[in-house]
C-alpha cells in the first residue's frame, strides 16, 4: 500500500487507468469500515484499477472545533496499518486546512475525484457532506454524473443480545465504559494502538518505577486513567504492565501522554515501536497530596494489575 500526502504529491499519470475510491475518517477501522473496504477492493479488482481511500488529517472536526472534537481511536499510522491489512492499494491523505475548508464541493469533485484519481466508481455515505460549508453531498455527486456513486451500507452487528449499528462513536463509548470485550466485538479484533518510546522526564526512575513514555499524537485519547495492559513489540511475547493515560495532575503536567511500567523487564526500549492493548481499567486519574502519596498509589496499582494477570483476568 502506498500513502500519498496531498494532491501535489500525486504523480500526474499514477491513475491513468482510473481508480475506485471511498472517502471518510475511518477512525478505528471497525467492522463497518471493513465492510466498506471489502466492497471497495472487490470493485477495484473487477474494474482492474487500484483502490483508493481518501482520508483527512487532521479530522475536520479537530480543525473546526478542536475543544469539542471526539477522542480519536487511531492516529494516522495505526489507521494506515489497518487499511494495508485490508488490501487497500493507496491512501490519499488530504491535509485539512483553511484552503481545503474553503474549496467548493464542485471543485473538490473536479480536482480530487476527476482530475487526480480519475474515479470510475465511488463509495460514499449517503449522509456524507463535503466542500465549502458542507454544500456537497450524495445527491450532488450523482447529479455531476462523472462516475457511478454507491452508498455505503450500514453494518449491523449482534452485540450483547441486540443488533447495533457499528460506528466509531459506539466504539469510543465502549472504550470510555472500559468494556473491552464489547470493543473487540465492534472492531472485529482487540483494541490496540502503537507508538514509539521517547525520552521522558525520567521521574519514574527516581522513585524506582521506570516507565516507557509514548506520545499519543492526538488531541484527545479515548483512554483516560490507569489500565492493566499487554505490550507487544519487545521480543516474541507480550509483556504485562500497568499504564497511565492522562496529564499527571499531581506533577502539574499539561500535555496528555501515555506512560507504561513493564513488569519484570529491565531492558532499554527507547526508540522501539510498541503496540499497547488495554485489558481492564484500574482507576481514574486523580491528583494526590504530594509525591509520596502518588508513589503509594502507583504501587497499589501495580499490585492490582499483577493480581489481575495472575488470576488470568
C-alpha positions as CSV (number, residue, x, y, z in Angstrom):
1,X,0.0,0.0,0.0
2,X,1.2,3.5,-0.8
3,X,0.5,6.7,1.1
4,X,0.0,9.9,-0.9
5,X,0.2,13.1,1.2
6,X,-1.8,15.7,-0.7
7,X,-2.7,16.2,-4.3
8,X,0.6,17.8,-5.2
9,X,2.4,14.6,-4.2
10,X,0.4,12.5,-6.6
11,X,2.3,11.8,-9.9
12,X,0.3,13.0,-12.9
13,X,-0.3,9.6,-14.5
14,X,-0.5,7.4,-11.5
15,X,-4.2,6.8,-12.0
16,X,-4.2,7.0,-15.8
17,X,-6.4,3.9,-15.9
18,X,-8.7,5.2,-13.2
19,X,-9.5,4.1,-9.7
20,X,-12.2,3.1,-7.3
21,X,-12.4,5.3,-4.2
22,X,-14.1,6.0,-0.9
23,X,-14.0,8.9,1.4
24,X,-14.1,9.1,5.2
25,X,-12.3,9.3,8.5
26,X,-12.2,5.5,9.1
27,X,-11.3,6.1,12.7
28,X,-10.7,2.7,14.3
29,X,-11.3,0.8,11.1
30,X,-14.2,-1.0,12.8
31,X,-16.4,-3.8,11.3
32,X,-18.5,-1.2,9.4
33,X,-15.4,0.3,7.8
34,X,-14.1,-3.2,7.0
35,X,-17.3,-4.0,5.1
36,X,-16.8,-0.8,3.0
37,X,-13.2,-1.6,2.2
38,X,-14.2,-5.1,1.1
39,X,-16.7,-3.7,-1.4
40,X,-14.1,-1.2,-2.5
41,X,-11.3,-3.7,-3.2
42,X,-13.7,-6.2,-4.9
43,X,-15.0,-3.4,-7.2
44,X,-11.4,-2.3,-7.9
45,X,-10.4,-5.8,-8.8
46,X,-13.4,-6.2,-11.1
47,X,-12.6,-3.0,-12.9
48,X,-8.8,-3.8,-13.0
49,X,-7.9,-0.4,-11.3
50,X,-6.4,0.4,-7.9
51,X,-8.4,1.0,-4.8
52,X,-8.1,4.4,-3.0
53,X,-9.2,5.5,0.4
54,X,-9.3,9.3,0.9
55,X,-8.8,10.5,4.5
56,X,-8.3,13.9,6.1
57,X,-5.6,14.9,8.6
58,X,-6.5,16.4,11.0
59,X,-10.1,15.3,11.2
60,X,-12.4,18.1,10.0
61,X,-14.0,18.3,13.5
62,X,-10.5,18.8,15.0
63,X,-9.9,21.7,12.6
64,X,-13.2,23.5,13.2
65,X,-13.9,22.6,16.8
66,X,-10.7,21.3,18.5
67,X,-12.1,21.6,22.0
68,X,-15.2,19.7,21.1
69,X,-13.7,17.1,18.7
70,X,-14.3,13.4,19.7
71,X,-11.5,11.3,21.1
72,X,-9.5,9.7,18.3
73,X,-9.3,5.9,18.3
74,X,-6.4,5.8,15.9
75,X,-3.6,8.1,14.9
76,X,-2.8,8.1,11.2
77,X,-0.1,5.4,11.5
78,X,-2.4,2.9,13.1
79,X,-5.1,3.7,10.5
80,X,-2.7,3.1,7.7
81,X,-1.6,-0.3,9.1
82,X,-5.2,-1.4,9.4
83,X,-6.1,-0.3,5.8
84,X,-3.0,-2.0,4.5
85,X,-4.1,-5.3,6.1
86,X,-7.4,-5.0,4.3
87,X,-5.7,-4.9,0.9
88,X,-6.1,-1.2,0.0
89,X,-3.7,0.0,-2.8
90,X,-3.5,3.7,-2.0
91,X,-4.4,6.1,0.8
92,X,-4.7,9.7,-0.3
93,X,-4.3,11.8,2.9
94,X,-5.5,15.4,2.4
95,X,-4.4,18.0,4.9
96,X,-7.5,19.6,6.2
97,X,-6.6,23.3,6.4
98,X,-8.3,26.6,5.6
99,X,-7.6,26.2,1.9
100,X,-9.4,22.8,1.8
101,X,-12.2,24.0,4.1
102,X,-12.9,26.8,1.5
103,X,-12.8,24.5,-1.5
104,X,-16.2,24.3,-3.2
105,X,-17.9,20.9,-3.5
106,X,-17.7,21.2,-7.3
107,X,-14.0,22.0,-7.2
108,X,-13.4,19.1,-4.8
109,X,-15.1,16.7,-7.3
110,X,-13.2,18.1,-10.2
111,X,-9.7,18.4,-8.7
112,X,-9.6,15.4,-6.4
113,X,-12.0,12.8,-7.9
114,X,-12.0,13.5,-11.6
115,X,-8.6,15.1,-12.5
116,X,-6.3,13.4,-9.9
117,X,-7.9,10.0,-9.2
118,X,-9.9,9.6,-12.4
119,X,-12.5,7.8,-10.3
120,X,-14.6,5.1,-12.1
121,X,-16.7,4.2,-9.1
122,X,-17.2,5.9,-5.7
123,X,-18.4,4.5,-2.4
124,X,-19.7,7.2,0.0
125,X,-22.0,7.5,2.9
126,X,-25.4,8.8,1.9
127,X,-25.2,11.4,4.7
128,X,-21.6,12.4,3.9
129,X,-21.0,16.2,3.4
130,X,-18.0,17.8,1.8
131,X,-16.8,21.1,0.3
132,X,-17.2,24.7,1.5
133,X,-19.9,24.9,4.2
134,X,-20.7,21.2,3.6
135,X,-22.6,22.0,0.4
136,X,-21.6,18.8,-1.3
137,X,-23.5,15.6,-0.7
138,X,-24.5,12.2,-2.2
139,X,-27.1,13.9,-4.5
140,X,-24.6,16.4,-5.9
141,X,-22.2,13.6,-6.7
142,X,-24.9,11.7,-8.6
143,X,-26.0,14.8,-10.4
144,X,-22.4,15.5,-11.5
145,X,-22.6,12.3,-13.5
146,X,-18.8,11.7,-13.7
147,X,-18.9,8.2,-12.3
148,X,-21.3,5.8,-10.5
149,X,-21.8,6.7,-6.9
150,X,-22.8,3.9,-4.5
151,X,-24.0,4.4,-0.9
152,X,-22.0,2.7,1.9
153,X,-24.3,0.2,3.5
154,X,-24.9,0.3,7.3
155,X,-23.3,-2.6,9.1
156,X,-25.3,-4.1,11.9
157,X,-23.7,-6.5,14.4
158,X,-25.3,-8.5,17.2
159,X,-23.7,-7.4,20.5
160,X,-24.9,-8.5,23.9
161,X,-28.1,-10.0,22.5
162,X,-29.1,-7.0,20.4
163,X,-28.4,-5.6,16.9
164,X,-26.4,-2.4,16.9
165,X,-25.2,-0.2,14.0
166,X,-21.4,-0.2,14.0
167,X,-19.9,3.3,14.3
168,X,-16.7,4.9,15.7
169,X,-18.9,6.7,18.3
170,X,-20.1,3.3,19.6
171,X,-16.5,2.1,19.8
172,X,-15.5,5.3,21.7
173,X,-18.3,4.7,24.2
174,X,-17.3,1.1,24.7
175,X,-13.8,2.2,25.5
176,X,-15.0,5.0,27.8
177,X,-17.0,2.4,29.6
178,X,-13.9,0.2,29.8
179,X,-15.8,-2.6,28.1
180,X,-13.0,-4.0,26.1
181,X,-15.0,-7.2,25.3
182,X,-17.7,-5.1,23.6
183,X,-15.0,-3.0,21.9
184,X,-13.4,-6.1,20.4
185,X,-16.8,-7.2,19.1
186,X,-17.3,-3.9,17.3
187,X,-13.8,-3.8,15.9
188,X,-13.5,-7.4,15.0
189,X,-10.2,-7.5,16.9
190,X,-8.8,-6.3,20.2
191,X,-8.3,-2.6,20.5
192,X,-4.7,-1.8,20.2
193,X,-2.7,1.3,19.4
194,X,1.0,1.9,18.8
195,X,3.8,4.4,19.3
196,X,7.5,4.9,19.6
197,X,9.1,5.1,23.0
198,X,10.6,8.6,23.6
199,X,12.7,10.0,26.4
200,X,10.6,11.4,29.2
201,X,11.5,13.4,32.3
202,X,12.7,10.1,33.9
203,X,10.8,10.8,37.2
204,X,9.7,7.2,37.3
205,X,13.3,6.0,37.7
206,X,13.9,8.4,40.6
207,X,11.1,6.6,42.5
208,X,12.0,3.1,41.5
209,X,9.2,2.7,39.0
210,X,10.7,3.2,35.5
211,X,8.3,3.9,32.7
212,X,8.2,3.8,28.9
213,X,6.9,7.1,27.5
214,X,4.9,7.2,24.3
215,X,3.4,10.3,22.7
216,X,-0.3,9.9,21.9
217,X,-0.2,12.2,18.9
218,X,-3.9,13.1,19.0
219,X,-5.8,15.9,20.6
220,X,-7.8,13.6,22.9
221,X,-7.4,10.0,23.8
222,X,-10.3,7.6,24.2
223,X,-8.5,6.1,27.2
224,X,-8.3,8.1,30.4
225,X,-6.8,6.8,33.7
226,X,-4.8,3.7,34.8
227,X,-5.1,0.4,33.0
228,X,-3.6,-3.1,33.1
229,X,-2.1,-3.6,29.6
230,X,-0.3,-6.0,27.4
231,X,2.6,-4.7,25.4
232,X,3.8,-6.2,22.2
233,X,7.0,-5.4,20.2
234,X,9.6,-6.5,22.8
235,X,10.8,-9.9,21.9
236,X,8.4,-12.7,20.9
237,X,6.0,-12.5,23.8
238,X,3.6,-9.9,25.1
239,X,4.7,-8.2,28.3
240,X,2.2,-7.4,31.1
241,X,2.2,-3.9,32.6
242,X,0.3,-1.0,34.0
243,X,-0.2,2.2,32.1
244,X,-1.4,5.7,32.9
245,X,-3.0,7.9,30.2
246,X,-3.5,11.5,31.2
247,X,-1.8,14.7,32.3
248,X,-0.4,13.6,35.7
249,X,-2.2,16.3,37.7
250,X,0.0,15.7,40.8
251,X,3.0,16.7,38.9
252,X,1.2,19.5,37.1
253,X,1.6,18.2,33.6
254,X,-0.3,19.9,30.8
255,X,0.1,17.6,27.9
256,X,-1.7,14.2,27.8
257,X,0.6,11.3,27.4
258,X,1.0,7.6,27.9
259,X,3.4,6.0,30.4
260,X,3.8,2.3,30.8
261,X,5.5,0.4,33.6
262,X,6.6,-3.1,32.3
263,X,6.5,-6.0,34.7
264,X,9.7,-8.0,35.2
265,X,11.6,-6.2,32.5
266,X,14.8,-4.2,32.8
267,X,15.9,-3.7,29.2
268,X,16.2,-0.4,27.2
269,X,13.2,0.3,24.9
270,X,14.0,3.8,23.9
271,X,13.2,4.3,20.2
272,X,11.3,1.0,19.9
273,X,7.9,0.9,18.3
274,X,5.5,-0.8,20.8
275,X,1.8,-1.9,20.5
276,X,-0.4,-1.5,23.5
277,X,-3.5,-3.4,24.3
278,X,-5.6,-2.2,27.3
279,X,-7.1,-5.2,29.2
280,X,-9.0,-3.6,32.1
281,X,-9.3,-0.3,33.8
282,X,-8.0,0.0,37.3
283,X,-9.0,3.6,38.2
284,X,-9.5,7.1,37.0
285,X,-6.6,9.5,37.1
286,X,-6.5,11.7,40.2
287,X,-4.5,14.3,41.9
288,X,-2.6,13.4,45.1
289,X,-1.2,15.4,48.0
290,X,2.4,15.1,47.0
291,X,4.8,12.6,45.5
292,X,4.8,10.2,48.5
293,X,1.0,9.6,48.2
294,X,1.4,9.2,44.4
295,X,4.1,6.6,44.9
296,X,1.9,4.6,47.3
297,X,-1.0,4.6,44.8
298,X,1.2,3.6,41.9
299,X,2.5,0.6,43.9
300,X,-1.1,-0.3,44.7
301,X,-2.0,-0.1,41.0
302,X,0.9,-2.4,40.2
303,X,-0.2,-4.9,42.8
304,X,-3.7,-4.9,41.5
305,X,-2.7,-5.3,37.9
306,X,-0.4,-8.2,38.8
307,X,-3.2,-9.8,40.7
308,X,-5.5,-9.4,37.7
309,X,-3.0,-11.0,35.3
310,X,-2.2,-13.8,37.8
311,X,-5.9,-14.7,38.0
312,X,-5.9,-14.5,34.2
313,X,-8.3,-11.6,34.4
